[in-house]
Amino acid sequence: MTREPAPRPLLLDWLAQGTSLLRSELDKADESWVTGPSTLPGWTTAHLLTHLARNADALSNLVTWAATGVETPMYPHGVSGRLRDIEEGAQRKPQVVVKDVHDSATRLQQSLDALPDIAWGRTVRTAQGRLVPASLIPWLRIREVWIHLIDLGTGVTFTALPDDLAAALLPDVVTTLAGRDDCPALVVRPRSGGLPLTTRLTDAAATTAEVEGTTADLLGWLTGRASGAGLACAPVGLPELPAWL
């Protein structure tokens, strides 16, 4: 079972920082920005913001599951219902979309604040079918908030992440990529130090790409949010990566 990558107080602090930054970016929003394109192909900013709102509500469902012990799926109507909700939600008035993000984030935070200690260890199921402890719920939201902040295209980059959060996110991203059948063999070396991270190794050194760079640059490339222009790679150039999520 997947465990949380940091103690709960630190996770909640990372979540609070990310949500605060998201709120500040939304305070700058105007109608043309909300209805305009995001950096995600095929999605307007309204689609992305609606996705963030529905993700908060979905994770609130998991908090309810942990609190009550009664199975409460993240998305009661499955993947098709989730996609339908995003598409329909993106057609709302921009101010309604923005308010939805604020309100759903508040609901999630209130539900986390009210979760009793005994419930944090209960097992819940993600939308992908993974069984995880409820203590992982803040981490699931942290990833959504911080990475989609970058997708909003307002100038937020991975350099905005707290250093300790970036250091925790990097192995999480590499591990996820390593689970893809089409992921190339990589050795990822953050310049900030620490052990190198690997996807899979081959018998032939020439087919294993050793990639070095700042944690922010590595995260940008590995998650498909940046070209990797600031990275060093040997013995050949940067390989193509599958989608991270």
N, C-alpha and C positions, 0 to 999 in steps of 0.2 A: 504494500500500500504506500502511495506517495506521501511523504512527510513534508511539513512546512520547512522552508529554507532558512528561517530565522525565528527567534523568539516572538511570541505574540505581541508584546508591546512595540517591538521594532516594526513588525508588519503593519500594525495599526497606525504607526507614525508615518510610514511610507505611503499608506493609503490616504491619510489625512493630507499629506503634502501634495500628492497627485490630484486629489479632489479639489483642493484649494487652488491649484494652478489651473485646473480645468474651469473652475468657476470664474477665475479672473480672465481667462481667454474668452469665455462666453459673455462676459460683461462688455467686451469690445465688439460683439457681434452686431451686424446690420443685416437687413433682409437679403441683400444681394449676396452676401457671404454665405448665409444659410442655404440659399437656393442654388448657389454655384457649385462647381465640382470640388470634391475632396481629392486627395492624392490617391485614393483607391479606385481602380478602374470600374467604371459603371455606376459609381455611387456619388451622389451629391453630398454636400456637408449635412444636409437634413437626413439623408439615409444613415450616415455615420453617427450623428447625434441620436437618432432614434434607436440605433443598435446599442449605443452606450446606455440609454435609458432602459431598454428592455433587458440588457444584461444585468443592470442593477436589480431590476425586479426579479429576474431569474435567480440571482444569487440570494435575494431575500427569501425566495421559496426554499432554498437549501437551508437558510438559517431557521426558517419555520420548521422544517423537517428535523433539524438538530434539536430545536427547543421542545418539540412535541413528541418526537419519536414516530410521528405519522409520515409515511412516505409522501413527499411533495416534490414532484419533478420540477426541474428548472423550467422546462417549456412544456406545459401540459398538452399542447396540441402538436408536439413534435417539430421536426425541422421545417416542414411545409408551413405550419402555423407561425413559426418564428419568422420565416422569410416574408410571409404575408403581412405580419404585423409591422415589419420594417418598411415594406413597400407602401402600405397604407399610411403609416405614421409619417413618412417623408413628404406626404402631400398636404400636411397640415400647414397652417399659417406659421411663419418663422418664429414668432414670439411664443407660440404654443409649443413648438419643438424645443426651444431653449428652456422654457419653464419645466418641461417634462424631464429634461436632464437634471436640472436642479432638484426637483421634487423627488425623483427616483433615487438620487444619490443620498438625499436626506433620509428617505425611508430605509435604505440599506444601512446607513450609519446608525440610525435609531434601533434597528433590529439587532445589529451587532452589539451595541452598547447594552442591550437588555438580555443578551444571551447568558444564562447562568454558567458557572465554571464547569459543572458536570457535563453540559451539552457540547462543549468544545471538542470532546473526545469521541463523540458519536460519529458513526459512519454515514455518509451521504453519497449520492451518485451524480457525477457530472453529466452534461449533455452528451459526452462521448462514451458514456457507460463506465467510466472509471470509478471505483470505490475509493473515496478519500475521507480523511477525518475532517470534521467541520472546521477545525483549526486552519485548514488550507483555504477556506473561503476568502479571507482577506487577500491572500496571494493571487488567487484567480482574478480578483477585481483590480489589484495593483497592476498586473500585466495589461489588462484591458485599458485602464485609464492612462497609464504612462505611454504606452505604445500608440494608442489612438490619438493622444495629444499631438504626437508627431504627424499622424495622418491628417490632422485638421489643416495642415499647411500654413499655420500662423507664424512659423519661425522657430517653434520649439523643436529641439533636437535631442539626441541621446545625451548630450553634454549637460542637459538640465537635470538628469537623474542624480540623486545623491550617490556618492561614490560607493557606499556600501550596498545600495540597491543595485547599481550597475554590476557590481562584483557578484551579487547573488543571481542576477538575471542571466548572466552570460552562460554559466553551466546549465541552467534550465533550458536555454535556447539550444545549446549544442546537443543536449540529451534528446530533446524533441526531434531535432533534425536527424540524429543518429538512428531514430526509429523509422525513417523513411527508406524504403527499399532503393530509391534512386539517389540517395545522398552519396556524394563522392567521399573518398577517404581524406580526412582532414586532421591536421594537428593545429590547434588554435592556441597562439601564444600571446596573451595580453602583456603589453609593455609595463603595466603596473606591477608585474610580478605574479607569483603564485604558480601552481603547477600547470603545465600545458593540458589542454582539453582535446579529446579525440572523438571522432565519430566512429570510424572503423579504420583499421590499418590493413595494408596489403603486404604481400611478400616482397613486392617490388617497390623499393623506395621511390623510384621515379614516378609512380602513380599516386603517391601520397603528397598532397599539397600542404606545405607548412606555411601558415598564414600568421603574420605578426602585425600588431597595431595597438592603438589605444583601445580601451574597453568600449568607448563610445563608437569608434569607427567599426570595430568588430561587430557590435550589436546592430549597427545600421546595415551592414552588408549581410549578416546572417539572417536577419529578419526580412530582407528584401526592401528595406527603406532607403538604402544608399548603394552607390555603385562600387564602393570599396576602393575609391581612388587613393585614399590615404594609407592603404595597407601594403605591406611587403609580402610577397609570396614566392616560394621556391619549391621545387626546381623549375616550375612552369608558372604561367599566369593563373589568375584566379579562375577556378572552375565555376561552372553554372551550378546553382543550388536549386533544389526543389522548394516549393512553398513551405514556409516555416509552419504556419497554421492555416 
